[in-house]
């Protein structure tokens, strides 16, 4: 089958012919309908943390093309999306059915083939069906929306809180949408790209900060709202925690969801003296996916304007290279 594979950090992604996968016990073979290019894919490429020859792609939707042995409750032709990993089924959490806490997962798109391909293998137990009202592109946004939902949950905010989001990419927009959905009062987003800021405003930001002219986002937030942020959510994926610690007011909660793959030294004494709490947010649950699908079906969260380009598999290497440079994209979607 056709796929786009990682061949090393010094090489362009390659359009390749790889072996057609077959579903094993408990698995589904999905014909990929849509797959997002994620910032984590870019970071994995730069850091060479993915296996060479692997197809990236962990934000996807598709149609069931075949069922593995023992699968019940699914039929060929059903539409689905899935959590972005394959659980081992042998570790203590898996044996208790806590698949999201698997100690030995295969990461779809990093250690096992992902959905930059015509087909992808997923596990039925961590997949969720899609209603007709949720289209394929929306369904491929469930994964980044789940990252944002988990991050917002980790913020532990009461109604009426003040939220500063750093980074107006898809994860920043996802956090923004959930913050507004759950009743935050001021939700301000900072970015270096004015097109992204304009999109964030349309997505519901109460205000925006152009980082090119405001190097201290906390002061800019205070200038705009008259208060300091209750929480700062980092959605950039680059080392910047020390910068945020230095800028934050006493008692601020910093939530890092960007998942930088680069080492980052911080001065813990500064954070301690300012009574700053730092939470690293990663992952989500199948219940998160099901909840988001229901919310998308109801129209209470909209995804209009988040997909800024659609490409075929043949166009992925060029689109991927484009995303490695400064750009105003929110989400490029692959449609095999």
C-alpha atoms as a printed R data frame, in Angstrom:
    type eleno elety resid chain resno       x       y      z
1   ATOM     1    CA   UNK     A     1   0.000   0.000  0.000
2   ATOM     2    CA   UNK     A     2   1.024   3.619 -0.426
3   ATOM     3    CA   UNK     A     3   2.392   5.393  2.633
4   ATOM     4    CA   UNK     A     4   4.629   8.328  3.531
5   ATOM     5    CA   UNK     A     5   7.569   7.220  5.644
6   ATOM     6    CA   UNK     A     6  10.239   8.760  7.872
7   ATOM     7    CA   UNK     A     7  13.711   7.998  6.507
8   ATOM     8    CA   UNK     A     8  15.834   9.998  8.975
9   ATOM     9    CA   UNK     A     9  16.115  13.596 10.155
10  ATOM    10    CA   UNK     A    10  18.487  14.526  7.333
11  ATOM    11    CA   UNK     A    11  16.159  13.208  4.635
12  ATOM    12    CA   UNK     A    12  12.788  14.258  3.255
13  ATOM    13    CA   UNK     A    13   9.761  12.094  3.966
14  ATOM    14    CA   UNK     A    14   9.343   9.510  1.235
15  ATOM    15    CA   UNK     A    15   6.272   8.292 -0.617
16  ATOM    16    CA   UNK     A    16   6.745   4.536 -0.265
17  ATOM    17    CA   UNK     A    17   5.138   1.200 -0.981
18  ATOM    18    CA   UNK     A    18   4.898  -0.757  2.275
19  ATOM    19    CA   UNK     A    19   3.295  -4.081  3.141
20  ATOM    20    CA   UNK     A    20  -0.466  -4.092  3.499
21  ATOM    21    CA   UNK     A    21  -1.220  -4.684  7.202
22  ATOM    22    CA   UNK     A    22  -3.539  -7.432  8.383
23  ATOM    23    CA   UNK     A    23  -5.538  -7.118 11.614
24  ATOM    24    CA   UNK     A    24  -4.574  -9.471 14.424
25  ATOM    25    CA   UNK     A    25  -6.790 -10.607 17.292
26  ATOM    26    CA   UNK     A    26  -8.785  -7.715 18.754
27  ATOM    27    CA   UNK     A    27  -7.737  -5.358 15.968
28  ATOM    28    CA   UNK     A    28  -9.432  -3.361 13.220
29  ATOM    29    CA   UNK     A    29  -8.028  -2.514  9.810
30  ATOM    30    CA   UNK     A    30  -9.117   1.022  8.939
31  ATOM    31    CA   UNK     A    31  -9.090   2.491  5.452
32  ATOM    32    CA   UNK     A    32  -7.797   5.959  6.288
33  ATOM    33    CA   UNK     A    33 -10.202   8.782  5.425
34  ATOM    34    CA   UNK     A    34  -8.350  11.709  7.003
35  ATOM    35    CA   UNK     A    35  -5.177  12.209  9.019
36  ATOM    36    CA   UNK     A    36  -3.770  15.389 10.509
37  ATOM    37    CA   UNK     A    37  -0.110  16.402 10.389
38  ATOM    38    CA   UNK     A    38   0.743  17.020 14.044
39  ATOM    39    CA   UNK     A    39   3.406  19.216 15.594
40  ATOM    40    CA   UNK     A    40   4.619  16.104 17.425
41  ATOM    41    CA   UNK     A    41   5.379  14.565 14.023
42  ATOM    42    CA   UNK     A    42   7.574  17.568 13.223
43  ATOM    43    CA   UNK     A    43   9.345  17.343 16.586
44  ATOM    44    CA   UNK     A    44   9.843  13.564 16.214
45  ATOM    45    CA   UNK     A    45  11.336  14.150 12.762
46  ATOM    46    CA   UNK     A    46  13.765  16.751 14.071
47  ATOM    47    CA   UNK     A    47  14.768  14.675 17.097
48  ATOM    48    CA   UNK     A    48  14.845  11.363 15.161
49  ATOM    49    CA   UNK     A    49  12.832   9.649 17.883
50  ATOM    50    CA   UNK     A    50  10.630   7.683 15.467
51  ATOM    51    CA   UNK     A    51  11.692   4.400 13.906
52  ATOM    52    CA   UNK     A    52  13.141   4.794 10.416
53  ATOM    53    CA   UNK     A    53  10.794   3.531  7.733
54  ATOM    54    CA   UNK     A    54   7.749   4.233  9.904
55  ATOM    55    CA   UNK     A    55   4.671   6.065  8.635
56  ATOM    56    CA   UNK     A    56   3.774   8.968 10.921
57  ATOM    57    CA   UNK     A    57   0.157   9.820 11.705
58  ATOM    58    CA   UNK     A    58  -1.776   9.499 14.975
59  ATOM    59    CA   UNK     A    59  -4.719  11.895 14.383
60  ATOM    60    CA   UNK     A    60  -7.028  10.059 12.025
61  ATOM    61    CA   UNK     A    61 -10.390   8.680 11.075
62  ATOM    62    CA   UNK     A    62 -11.325   5.870  8.758
63  ATOM    63    CA   UNK     A    63 -13.666   3.114  7.716
64  ATOM    64    CA   UNK     A    64 -13.418  -0.448  9.003
65  ATOM    65    CA   UNK     A    65 -12.083  -2.581  6.153
66  ATOM    66    CA   UNK     A    66 -11.489  -5.838  8.057
67  ATOM    67    CA   UNK     A    67 -11.943  -7.300 11.543
68  ATOM    68    CA   UNK     A    68  -9.383  -9.260 13.498
69  ATOM    69    CA   UNK     A    69 -10.178 -12.484 15.314
70  ATOM    70    CA   UNK     A    70 -12.460 -12.083 18.309
71  ATOM    71    CA   UNK     A    71 -13.680  -8.570 17.483
72  ATOM    72    CA   UNK     A    72 -17.339  -7.997 18.327
73  ATOM    73    CA   UNK     A    73 -19.528  -4.911 18.105
74  ATOM    74    CA   UNK     A    74 -17.945  -3.709 14.858
75  ATOM    75    CA   UNK     A    75 -18.813  -4.284 11.211
76  ATOM    76    CA   UNK     A    76 -16.998  -3.695  7.952
77  ATOM    77    CA   UNK     A    77 -18.041  -0.239  6.751
78  ATOM    78    CA   UNK     A    78 -18.323   1.303 10.230
79  ATOM    79    CA   UNK     A    79 -16.525   4.620 10.643
80  ATOM    80    CA   UNK     A    80 -14.118   5.013 13.538
81  ATOM    81    CA   UNK     A    81 -11.318   6.881 15.221
82  ATOM    82    CA   UNK     A    82  -8.922   5.498 17.791
83  ATOM    83    CA   UNK     A    83  -6.594   6.393 20.603
84  ATOM    84    CA   UNK     A    84  -3.062   6.840 19.303
85  ATOM    85    CA   UNK     A    85  -1.447   3.758 20.794
86  ATOM    86    CA   UNK     A    86  -1.553  -0.034 20.874
87  ATOM    87    CA   UNK     A    87  -1.723  -1.444 24.410
88  ATOM    88    CA   UNK     A    88   0.317  -4.545 25.288
89  ATOM    89    CA   UNK     A    89  -2.473  -6.468 27.054
90  ATOM    90    CA   UNK     A    90   0.007  -8.045 29.484
91  ATOM    91    CA   UNK     A    91   1.028  -5.392 32.044
92  ATOM    92    CA   UNK     A    92  -0.903  -4.924 35.329
93  ATOM    93    CA   UNK     A    93  -2.917  -1.902 34.108
94  ATOM    94    CA   UNK     A    94  -3.908  -3.707 30.883
95  ATOM    95    CA   UNK     A    95  -4.977  -6.795 32.815
96  ATOM    96    CA   UNK     A    96  -7.328  -4.533 34.781
97  ATOM    97    CA   UNK     A    97  -8.682  -2.997 31.552
98  ATOM    98    CA   UNK     A    98  -6.848   0.302 32.152
99  ATOM    99    CA   UNK     A    99  -5.474   0.405 28.622
100 ATOM   100    CA   UNK     A   100  -4.662   4.135 28.702
101 ATOM   101    CA   UNK     A   101  -2.132   3.358 31.467
102 ATOM   102    CA   UNK     A   102  -0.368   0.575 29.549
103 ATOM   103    CA   UNK     A   103   3.262   0.290 30.618
104 ATOM   104    CA   UNK     A   104   4.502  -1.018 27.252
105 ATOM   105    CA   UNK     A   105   2.495   0.690 24.515
106 ATOM   106    CA   UNK     A   106   3.310   0.887 20.833
107 ATOM   107    CA   UNK     A   107   2.790   4.471 19.718
108 ATOM   108    CA   UNK     A   108   0.872   4.705 16.454
109 ATOM   109    CA   UNK     A   109   2.892   6.760 14.004
110 ATOM   110    CA   UNK     A   110   6.125   6.524 16.006
111 ATOM   111    CA   UNK     A   111   6.892   2.889 16.862
112 ATOM   112    CA   UNK     A   112   4.254   1.252 14.663
113 ATOM   113    CA   UNK     A   113   2.867   2.433 11.343
114 ATOM   114    CA   UNK     A   114   0.449   5.336 11.519
115 ATOM   115    CA   UNK     A   115  -2.084   6.893  9.191
116 ATOM   116    CA   UNK     A   116   0.139   8.693  6.677
117 ATOM   117    CA   UNK     A   117  -1.003   5.708  4.648
118 ATOM   118    CA   UNK     A   118  -3.945   4.150  2.893
119 ATOM   119    CA   UNK     A   119  -4.673   1.809  5.819
120 ATOM   120    CA   UNK     A   120  -3.845   1.681  9.530
121 ATOM   121    CA   UNK     A   121  -4.219  -0.973 12.241
122 ATOM   122    CA   UNK     A   122  -5.939  -0.028 15.530
123 ATOM   123    CA   UNK     A   123  -7.276  -1.926 18.518
124 ATOM   124    CA   UNK     A   124 -11.037  -2.276 18.765
125 ATOM   125    CA   UNK     A   125 -11.019  -1.814 22.551
126 ATOM   126    CA   UNK     A   126  -9.669   1.758 22.262
127 ATOM   127    CA   UNK     A   127 -11.628   2.803 19.173
128 ATOM   128    CA   UNK     A   128 -14.887   4.704 19.048
129 ATOM   129    CA   UNK     A   129 -17.581   4.709 16.340
130 ATOM   130    CA   UNK     A   130 -18.478   7.884 14.500
131 ATOM   131    CA   UNK     A   131 -22.000   9.178 13.874
132 ATOM   132    CA   UNK     A   132 -23.025  10.520 10.472
133 ATOM   133    CA   UNK     A   133 -23.113  14.075 11.843
134 ATOM   134    CA   UNK     A   134 -19.336  14.025 12.458
135 ATOM   135    CA   UNK     A   135 -17.447  14.086  9.167
136 ATOM   136    CA   UNK     A   136 -14.064  12.477  8.547
137 ATOM   137    CA   UNK     A   137 -12.037  15.654  8.935
138 ATOM   138    CA   UNK     A   138 -13.788  16.545 12.190
139 ATOM   139    CA   UNK     A   139 -13.162  13.014 13.443
140 ATOM   140    CA   UNK     A   140  -9.439  13.367 12.720
141 ATOM   141    CA   UNK     A   141  -9.482  16.417 15.014
142 ATOM   142    CA   UNK     A   142 -10.805  14.380 17.958
143 ATOM   143    CA   UNK     A   143  -7.240  13.460 19.019
144 ATOM   144    CA   UNK     A   144  -5.905  17.053 19.293
145 ATOM   145    CA   UNK     A   145  -9.183  18.127 20.886
146 ATOM   146    CA   UNK     A   146  -8.654  15.343 23.438
147 ATOM   147    CA   UNK     A   147  -5.143  16.631 24.185
148 ATOM   148    CA   UNK     A   148  -6.673  20.052 24.820
149 ATOM   149    CA   UNK     A   149  -9.462  18.611 26.954
150 ATOM   150    CA   UNK     A   150  -7.008  16.670 29.125
151 ATOM   151    CA   UNK     A   151  -4.818  19.766 29.480
152 ATOM   152    CA   UNK     A   152  -7.769  21.883 30.521
153 ATOM   153    CA   UNK     A   153  -8.806  19.229 33.030
154 ATOM   154    CA   UNK     A   154  -5.258  19.301 34.428
155 ATOM   155    CA   UNK     A   155  -5.639  23.058 34.948
156 ATOM   156    CA   UNK     A   156  -8.243  22.281 37.655
157 ATOM   157    CA   UNK     A   157  -9.939  25.627 37.134
158 ATOM   158    CA   UNK     A   158 -13.159  26.886 38.709
159 ATOM   159    CA   UNK     A   159 -15.697  28.838 36.660
160 ATOM   160    CA   UNK     A   160 -14.610  32.389 35.895
161 ATOM   161    CA   UNK     A   161 -10.875  31.680 35.831
162 ATOM   162    CA   UNK     A   162  -8.333  33.635 33.787
163 ATOM   163    CA   UNK     A   163  -6.369  31.606 31.253
164 ATOM   164    CA   UNK     A   164  -3.268  32.582 29.274
165 ATOM   165    CA   UNK     A   165  -2.439  30.206 26.422
166 ATOM   166    CA   UNK     A   166   1.009  30.279 24.817
167 ATOM   167    CA   UNK     A   167   0.826  29.098 21.215
168 ATOM   168    CA   UNK     A   168  -2.106  29.376 18.815
169 ATOM   169    CA   UNK     A   169  -1.614  26.126 16.926
170 ATOM   170    CA   UNK     A   170  -4.209  23.373 16.996
171 ATOM   171    CA   UNK     A   171  -3.490  22.393 20.633
172 ATOM   172    CA   UNK     A   172  -3.657  25.989 21.810
173 ATOM   173    CA   UNK     A   173  -6.947  26.407 19.954
174 ATOM   174    CA   UNK     A   174  -8.236  23.173 21.508
175 ATOM   175    CA   UNK     A   175  -7.410  24.397 25.016
176 ATOM   176    CA   UNK     A   176  -9.051  27.722 24.147
177 ATOM   177    CA   UNK     A   177 -12.255  26.033 23.031
178 ATOM   178    CA   UNK     A   178 -12.521  23.910 26.175
179 ATOM   179    CA   UNK     A   179 -11.702  26.872 28.422
180 ATOM   180    CA   UNK     A   180 -14.586  28.819 26.881
181 ATOM   181    CA   UNK     A   181 -16.838  25.753 26.890
182 ATOM   182    CA   UNK     A   182 -16.338  25.267 30.632
183 ATOM   183    CA   UNK     A   183 -16.782  28.904 31.579
184 ATOM   184    CA   UNK     A   184 -13.388  30.596 31.901
185 ATOM   185    CA   UNK     A   185 -13.791  34.388 32.038
186 ATOM   186    CA   UNK     A   186 -10.683  35.686 30.240
187 ATOM   187    CA   UNK     A   187  -9.024  33.400 27.721
188 ATOM   188    CA   UNK     A   188  -6.138  35.187 26.043
189 ATOM   189    CA   UNK     A   189  -3.769  33.532 23.571
190 ATOM   190    CA   UNK     A   190  -0.242  34.576 22.580
191 ATOM   191    CA   UNK     A   191   1.595  33.740 19.364
192 ATOM   192    CA   UNK     A   192   4.203  35.112 16.947
193 ATOM   193    CA   UNK     A   193   1.966  34.607 13.905
194 ATOM   194    CA   UNK     A   194  -0.769  37.171 13.292
195 ATOM   195    CA   UNK     A   195  -2.784  34.838 11.050
196 ATOM   196    CA   UNK     A   196  -2.951  32.303 13.873
197 ATOM   197    CA   UNK     A   197  -4.011  35.033 16.291
198 ATOM   198    CA   UNK     A   198  -6.811  36.093 13.947
199 ATOM   199    CA   UNK     A   199  -7.972  32.476 13.782
200 ATOM   200    CA   UNK     A   200  -7.841  32.227 17.592
201 ATOM   201    CA   UNK     A   201 -10.037  35.293 17.877
202 ATOM   202    CA   UNK     A   202 -12.595  33.678 15.587
203 ATOM   203    CA   UNK     A   203 -12.341  30.497 17.686
204 ATOM   204    CA   UNK     A   204 -13.402  32.380 20.808
205 ATOM   205    CA   UNK     A   205 -10.363  34.007 22.398
206 ATOM   206    CA   UNK     A   206 -11.422  37.008 24.481
207 ATOM   207    CA   UNK     A   207  -8.220  38.713 23.303
208 ATOM   208    CA   UNK     A   208  -4.862  37.964 21.706
209 ATOM   209    CA   UNK     A   209  -1.241  38.942 22.301
210 ATOM   210    CA   UNK     A   210   1.249  39.372 19.462
211 ATOM   211    CA   UNK     A   211   4.411  37.927 20.992
212 ATOM   212    CA   UNK     A   212   6.602  39.789 18.514
213 ATOM   213    CA   UNK     A   213   5.834  43.040 20.326
214 ATOM   214    CA   UNK     A   214   5.038  41.647 23.793
215 ATOM   215    CA   UNK     A   215   7.909  39.471 25.076
216 ATOM   216    CA   UNK     A   216   6.277  39.271 28.527
217 ATOM   217    CA   UNK     A   217   2.865  37.681 27.920
218 ATOM   218    CA   UNK     A   218   1.892  37.838 31.602
219 ATOM   219    CA   UNK     A   219   2.298  41.621 31.683
220 ATOM   220    CA   UNK     A   220   0.441  41.897 28.384
221 ATOM   221    CA   UNK     A   221  -2.380  39.749 29.828
222 ATOM   222    CA   UNK     A   222  -2.587  42.058 32.858
223 ATOM   223    CA   UNK     A   223  -2.595  45.149 30.619
224 ATOM   224    CA   UNK     A   224  -5.530  43.696 28.673
225 ATOM   225    CA   UNK     A   225  -7.632  42.242 31.489
226 ATOM   226    CA   UNK     A   226  -6.527  44.073 34.614
227 ATOM   227    CA   UNK     A   227  -5.711  40.769 36.352
228 ATOM   228    CA   UNK     A   228  -2.938  38.183 36.196
229 ATOM   229    CA   UNK     A   229  -3.679  34.738 34.733
230 ATOM   230    CA   UNK     A   230  -4.794  31.986 37.080
231 ATOM   231    CA   UNK     A   231  -3.082  29.475 34.807
232 ATOM   232    CA   UNK     A   232  -0.612  29.618 31.931
233 ATOM   233    CA   UNK     A   233  -0.932  26.783 29.403
234 ATOM   234    CA   UNK     A   234   2.177  26.166 27.290
235 ATOM   235    CA   UNK     A   235   1.228  24.745 23.879
236 ATOM   236    CA   UNK     A   236   4.378  25.472 21.892
237 ATOM   237    CA   UNK     A   237   6.461  22.320 22.315
238 ATOM   238    CA   UNK     A   238   9.711  24.246 22.687
239 ATOM   239    CA   UNK     A   239  11.802  24.911 25.814
240 ATOM   240    CA   UNK     A   240  10.227  27.932 27.507
241 ATOM   241    CA   UNK     A   241   9.314  26.896 31.043
242 ATOM   242    CA   UNK     A   242  11.993  29.082 32.634
243 ATOM   243    CA   UNK     A   243  10.723  32.077 30.666
244 ATOM   244    CA   UNK     A   244   7.215  31.429 31.978
245 ATOM   245    CA   UNK     A   245   8.430  30.894 35.543
246 ATOM   246    CA   UNK     A   246  10.246  34.232 35.408
247 ATOM   247    CA   UNK     A   247   7.184  36.022 34.030
248 ATOM   248    CA   UNK     A   248   4.522  34.345 36.166
249 ATOM   249    CA   UNK     A   249   2.962  35.973 39.203
250 ATOM   250    CA   UNK     A   250   3.129  34.350 42.626
251 ATOM   251    CA   UNK     A   251   0.815  31.349 42.894
252 ATOM   252    CA   UNK     A   252   0.393  30.785 39.160
253 ATOM   253    CA   UNK     A   253  -0.255  27.286 37.850
254 ATOM   254    CA   UNK     A   254   1.743  26.462 34.690
255 ATOM   255    CA   UNK     A   255   0.473  23.554 32.593
256 ATOM   256    CA   UNK     A   256   2.879  22.257 29.945
257 ATOM   257    CA   UNK     A   257   1.119  20.382 27.168
258 ATOM   258    CA   UNK     A   258   3.514  21.165 24.288
259 ATOM   259    CA   UNK     A   259   5.626  18.062 25.056
260 ATOM   260    CA   UNK     A   260   9.004  19.451 24.042
261 ATOM   261    CA   UNK     A   261  11.502  16.780 23.050
262 ATOM   262    CA   UNK     A   262  14.477  19.000 23.895
263 ATOM   263    CA   UNK     A   263  16.225  19.156 27.296
264 ATOM   264    CA   UNK     A   264  15.270  22.217 29.315
265 ATOM   265    CA   UNK     A   265  17.023  23.406 32.487
266 ATOM   266    CA   UNK     A   266  14.899  25.342 34.971
267 ATOM   267    CA   UNK     A   267  15.713  27.064 38.244
268 ATOM   268    CA   UNK     A   268  13.409  25.272 40.638
269 ATOM   269    CA   UNK     A   269  14.211  27.710 43.472
270 ATOM   270    CA   UNK     A   270  12.594  30.555 41.521
271 ATOM   271    CA   UNK     A   271   9.440  28.492 40.994
272 ATOM   272    CA   UNK     A   272   9.400  27.460 44.660
273 ATOM   273    CA   UNK     A   273   9.839  31.005 45.955
274 ATOM   274    CA   UNK     A   274   6.963  32.183 43.779
275 ATOM   275    CA   UNK     A   275   4.837  29.169 44.837
276 ATOM   276    CA   UNK     A   276   4.379  28.196 41.199
277 ATOM   277    CA   UNK     A   277   2.845  24.806 40.487
278 ATOM   278    CA   UNK     A   278   3.905  23.069 37.261
279 ATOM   279    CA   UNK     A   279   1.880  20.239 35.715
280 ATOM   280    CA   UNK     A   280   2.924  18.238 32.670
281 ATOM   281    CA   UNK     A   281  -0.143  17.141 30.718
282 ATOM   282    CA   UNK     A   282   0.046  14.171 28.370
283 ATOM   283    CA   UNK     A   283  -2.497  11.754 26.979
284 ATOM   284    CA   UNK     A   284  -6.245  11.251 27.247
285 ATOM   285    CA   UNK     A   285  -8.784   8.468 27.627
286 ATOM   286    CA   UNK     A   286 -11.308   6.646 25.471
287 ATOM   287    CA   UNK     A   287 -14.020   8.392 27.486
288 ATOM   288    CA   UNK     A   288 -12.512  11.716 26.366
289 ATOM   289    CA   UNK     A   289 -12.817  10.591 22.734
290 ATOM   290    CA   UNK     A   290 -16.430   9.497 23.204
291 ATOM   291    CA   UNK     A   291 -17.302  12.761 24.958
292 ATOM   292    CA   UNK     A   292 -15.740  14.849 22.186
293 ATOM   293    CA   UNK     A   293 -17.552  12.894 19.475
294 ATOM   294    CA   UNK     A   294 -20.847  13.596 21.273
295 ATOM   295    CA   UNK     A   295 -20.007  17.300 21.593
296 ATOM   296    CA   UNK     A   296 -19.061  17.549 17.911
297 ATOM   297    CA   UNK     A   297 -22.269  15.739 16.962
298 ATOM   298    CA   UNK     A   298 -24.293  18.248 18.986
299 ATOM   299    CA   UNK     A   299 -22.528  21.221 17.401
300 ATOM   300    CA   UNK     A   300 -21.574  22.671 20.807
301 ATOM   301    CA   UNK     A   301 -17.918  22.756 19.738
302 ATOM   302    CA   UNK     A   302 -17.274  23.792 16.146
303 ATOM   303    CA   UNK     A   303 -14.170  23.132 14.064
304 ATOM   304    CA   UNK     A   304 -14.794  25.665 11.290
305 ATOM   305    CA   UNK     A   305 -11.590  27.225  9.995
306 ATOM   306    CA   UNK     A   306  -9.199  24.903 11.845
307 ATOM   307    CA   UNK     A   307  -8.216  22.903  8.761
308 ATOM   308    CA   UNK     A   308  -6.143  25.251  6.632
309 ATOM   309    CA   UNK     A   309  -5.107  22.848  3.852
310 ATOM   310    CA   UNK     A   310  -5.933  19.366  2.588
311 ATOM   311    CA   UNK     A   311  -3.336  17.244  0.769
312 ATOM   312    CA   UNK     A   312  -2.981  13.832 -0.858
313 ATOM   313    CA   UNK     A   313  -0.320  11.332  0.212
314 ATOM   314    CA   UNK     A   314   1.828  12.397 -2.744
315 ATOM   315    CA   UNK     A   315   1.752  15.991 -1.470
316 ATOM   316    CA   UNK     A   316   2.683  15.147  2.132
317 ATOM   317    CA   UNK     A   317   6.502  15.492  1.839
318 ATOM   318    CA   UNK     A   318   6.151  19.023  0.454
319 ATOM   319    CA   UNK     A   319   3.484  19.998  3.010
320 ATOM   320    CA   UNK     A   320   5.563  18.548  5.851
321 ATOM   321    CA   UNK     A   321   8.623  20.528  4.743
322 ATOM   322    CA   UNK     A   322   6.447  23.644  4.571
323 ATOM   323    CA   UNK     A   323   5.369  23.130  8.184
324 ATOM   324    CA   UNK     A   324   9.017  22.916  9.269
325 ATOM   325    CA   UNK     A   325   9.271  26.633  8.431
326 ATOM   326    CA   UNK     A   326   7.403  29.495 10.147
327 ATOM   327    CA   UNK     A   327   3.839  29.359  8.882
328 ATOM   328    CA   UNK     A   328   0.299  30.370  9.683
329 ATOM   329    CA   UNK     A   329  -1.276  26.936  9.366
330 ATOM   330    CA   UNK     A   330  -3.506  25.487 12.041
331 ATOM   331    CA   UNK     A   331  -3.986  21.944 10.705
332 ATOM   332    CA   UNK     A   332  -2.992  20.368  7.403
333 ATOM   333    CA   UNK     A   333  -5.175  17.340  6.755
334 ATOM   334    CA   UNK     A   334  -4.134  14.343  4.660
335 ATOM   335    CA   UNK     A   335  -6.889  12.694  2.624
336 ATOM   336    CA   UNK     A   336  -5.390   9.543  1.077
